[in-house]
Amino acid sequence: MNDEIHSDPDLAAHITITKKRGICLYGESIDNIFPLVPVHDYVASIMGDFRDCIENIEEDPIYCTLNVIRVYWYLKEGIISSKQEAGEWGIFTFPIEQKETVRKAVECYSKDKKMYSFEKDELEQLKNYIVFHVQNELKNK
């Protein structure tokens, strides 16, 4: 072993998602292997990714759109979801102005190819909508 210290800011999120949604294929149960992650550590982890996605939504609109919706849904209702599930929730619950952008992201994600282009304005509107609501959820926690 070396003396380097390694860190992964997403580790708290990965462990939480594995404990909540993972399926053990072999060996000891997930609950016996992974520790419980405090909620504030999970939120800190997903908020780091959220900030990156908000900053880079134009460069990676599919991943970032679905990921910021996942964060919002978790903060709003405590749901740990897949990107696909979060996108479907967004289509069902978001205002009409954002639904088409979310629908395009879900369709591209589910077919694993970029079938649509995303306009800067539509991504900006979606980003503003989600940032506003995420900030409100964080204030209310």
Secondary structure, DSSP 8 states (H G I E B T S, - for coil): --S-----TTHHHHHHHHHHH----SSS-HHHHS----HHHHHHHHHHHHHHHHHHTTTSHHHHHHHHHHHHHHHHH-----HHHHHHHHHHHS-HHHHHHHHHHHHHHHHTS--S---HHHHHHHHHHHHHHHHHHHHT-
